[in-house]
Amino acid sequence: MKNHLHIKNISKFITHLLYITALLISLLIIASYNLSEEHFRYLMLTSVALAGCALLTIIGVMCRCYINTSAPLGLNNIPTDQNILEEIIDNIPTVLFGKDVANGYTYNIMNKAGEDFFGFTREEMIGKDDFDFFNEQEALFFRNTDVGVVASNKIVDVPCEQVTTKDGTMLVHTRKVPIYNKKGEPIILLGIVEDITERRSNEIELQKYQAELQEMVNDRTKKLIVAVKKAEELNRLKSEFLATMSHEIRTPMNGILGMTELILGARPTEQVENYAKTVINSGETLLRIIDDILDFSKIEAGKLKIEALPVDLLEIADDVAALYSVKARDKAIELVVHYKPGTEQFVIIDPVRIRQILGNLISNAIKFTDKGYVELVIEGVEDPLTPENHTKIKFSVKDTGIGMDDDAKSIIFEKFLQADNSTTRKYGGTGLGLSICQSLVEMMNGNIDVQTNVNEGSTFSFELTVEINKNEIVTQAARPILKNIRVLVVDDLPTICDLVQEQLMMAGMRCDTAPSGEIALQMMHRAYHENDPYKIAVLDYLMPEINGEMLACSINDHVYLRDTCLIMLTAAGNPVADDKFVKKGFSAYIAKPIKNQAFVDVISIIWDQYSAGNKNKLIRVNVRNYLKGEKDEERLSLSNLNILVAEDNLVNQVFIKEILEDMEAHCTIVSNGQEAINAVAEGGYDLIIMDCLMPVMDGYEATRHICHMKANGETRMYMPIIALTANAMDGDRQKCLDAGMDDYAAKPLRKQELMGILKKWGLGKEVSMEEKKDLNETKISDEIKSNNAEIPKKNSLLDKEAMENARSILKDKYPEMVDIFIKNSWERLEEIDKSFESTETEILKRAAHTLKSTSRQMGAMRLGHLAERLEKCAKEGDTNDVPNKLEELKICLSATGREYKKAQSN
């Protein structure tokens, strides 16, 4: 023990001990996330023990170093008693041994921990080598390792080796380092041994567990991949099923609604009209259910998109209310739209989805309200966090219906659930409407909420932050005729009173309200005696005790109140206004729901006419026509256009043909894609309406063939193909465009939608106001074809059958239309005369064609035939005989006018 330790090797040994200690502590931290509590406790105790061992070893080696190198380290005062060092080494809690290199690697150092581990006493091991204690294989391995350590002159770490002790075979972690004397000769091989048997066993178990876990993960991953593929396949099949279901339902619905519209367009009897409207309402209800299911599917699949378009929000609110006004009237409840002053009107929003949300909420409110009112309130909300050029708008739908308890409220937005889910529930529906509304509002970054109590009604509300459309502003026209006019509004519902009062006061009127007929009479008497009488009284029809009709009679019983202009404001199941209301004192009638954009204007028109002396007849103002203005008169003419319709459903064929022929188009019908290709090959068309799903060859394949024909110059290039499909799933439009179709229309096809598509593609022309009066909106089928029509007899100026057909369609407008027809016919003849003098053949041909068409529509067959002959001359460029034919036309027109007068007098 008097040999010197080499400082360099001691420092390396200490460094390695510290490194190994830090490594084990790091492993402890990492392993703590995956090991069981028992394994974690074991690893922690091992690390602590090793750390203590390392510390004690450092102290022991340093002491030995200091003892043998006292002067250089300045530790002369440290005792050199051999027992101190031995005590330190002996109390290190890990195995520490030394081997005498010069004496064949025999043991010369062994501490107490070594005795306990190997099972031999210190006296038994000192002076002996490994071959005396271990089997030959182990001993040879140890000797070779020892020789290698000395030869390398560095610390050697043996992570795991096997040692057979008296207690059995152990696994140990060994570190060995050579110790040199001052001459640089190796004298001692110092080693420490750590028993890692249990730890290795735990590691093996952990590895096994990890392997099993990895196998489980791999197995579950495989199953998950299979499940995902299966789910994707099921989702695809579901989408296909919904698309097919949509097509199968919408196809017959297209025929049902389309033919019903034709029935209504033919001006049927009142009874038939009611039946037809019932069919349309039922059909549209069914379509809404289908749309709910499809929207739900799109939302679930994440394929429903929100658009941002410029809209007039006030117009949307009025339109939605008008759509559900019939339902409200049928239940005798009020439907009110309150668009609060100051609320932005022109905004950027998805008009389809906002209509859907409001329509659903209003429809539900009407469904669950048996008396009272339903009110749509739209108002601006002040919010300092609202971005620039944006506004926050609150939408609320209030009702006085049955309300809900807390249990019903908690599930009201759940899918497929309703407040009453019993099999005998009173109210129908899918239970999807409110869930879809919630999803749509959330997609627009809003939240929907409900405030409700049983038998106290409900209020559904949501707020949206929307962009302001700076390109449009509200321009409120001045109405000086109403300024300072005093008006009294009588209605038992405060909501109606507040709304009407608000609108009239904004128009400059002085407006008071009364909740009943009795109070209204008192207020009118008092106002008269104060020399400030009410000039106008707006009376609700349905009021308790004294209704609007009774109140009007009471007002007219007083001579000094009779000059008041009485306006009936009503909706819910009231009689239609007619001249008998004049006898009861009314001057005008306005139907609810009150149109925000028209109400004050209509009041001003009524007051203007009343002030002009029209007091003894009912002043009629068509609010619908007033709002739409010229839009109602729009009509598209497809004259001289050839349109091919590929549709396999017979009813749909008839409906589409009626629409197109009503716009004067020549229509060819085929029943499948192959027939469409054949028709195109025979001659080009101006437009093709192509159903997507047909027998023999579907519309997609037929379209691809036709596009190929276009590319090869086999048919005309400009020939738009409009897809007609009952599918309504996301992606159907793109599928049509990919096939080569130019546009897309969903069934059931409506006339206005088709007109919009035709205008978009530049087909047809809007008929002028003069031509509108000539042709009217309803076309009488021209049964006399220009190529094979027989020349009428000289005295057959009018065709009775054609006249009766026109009269049945035009009804009370027929006499007026006859006069307009005669007048415009003279204008056409004058136009023909001028065009002939100026050699404008195209104008001549067009005027003759118009005269031919309108004459046959009105039953003036002789005149139509002469106009046809003139048109033919213009087409062929033979205008020499035009003066003679024109003179003949003038004589025929004069005689035709006389014949019309005779027919009307009879």
Buried (B, 14 or more C-beta within 10 A) or exposed (E): EEBBBBEEBBEBBBEBBBEBBEEBBEEBEEBEEEBEEEBBEBBBEBBBBBBBBBBBBBEBBBBBBBBBBBEEBEBEEEEEEEEBBBEBBBEBEBBBBBBBBEEEBBBBBBBBBBBEBBEBEBEBBBEEBBBEBBEEEBBEBBBEBBEEBBEEBBBBEBEEBBBBBEEEEBBBBBBBBBBBBEEEEBBBBBBBBBBBBEBBEBBEEBEEBEEEEEEEEEEEEEEEEEEEEEEEEEEEEEBEEBBBBBBEBBBBBBBBBBBBBBBBBEBEEEEEBEBBBEBBBEBBEBBBBBBBBBBBBBBEEEEBEEEEEBBBBBBBBBBBBBBBBEBBBEBBBBBBBBBEEEBBBBBBBBBEBBBBBBBBBBBBBBBBBEEBBBBBBBBBEEEEEBEEEBBBBBBBBBBBBBBBEEEBBEBBBEBEBBBEEEEEEEEEBBBBBBBBBBBBBEBBEBEBBBBBEEEEBBBBBBBBBBBBBEEEEEEEEEBEBBEEBBBBBBBBBEBBBBBBBBBBEEBBBBBBBBBBBEEBBEBBBEBBEEEEBBBBBBBBBBBEEBBBBBBBEBBBEEEEBEEBBBBBBBBBEBEEBEEEBBEBBBBBBBBBBBBBBBBBBBBBBBBBBBEEEBBEEBBEBEBEEBBEEEEEBBBBBBBEBBBBBBBBBEBBBBBBBBBBBBBBBBBBBBBBBBBBBEBBEEEBBBBBBBBBBBEEBBBBBBBBBBBEBBEEEEBEEEBBBBBBBBBBBBEBBEBBEEBBBBBBBBBBBBBEEBBEBBBEBEBBEBBEEEBBBBBBEBBBEBEBEBEEBEEBEEEEBBBEEBBEBBBEBBEEBBEEBBEBBBEBBEBBBEBBBEBBEEEBBEBBBBBBBBBBBBBBBBBBBBBBBBBBBBBBBBEEEEBEEBEEBBEBBBEBBEBBBEBBEEBEEE
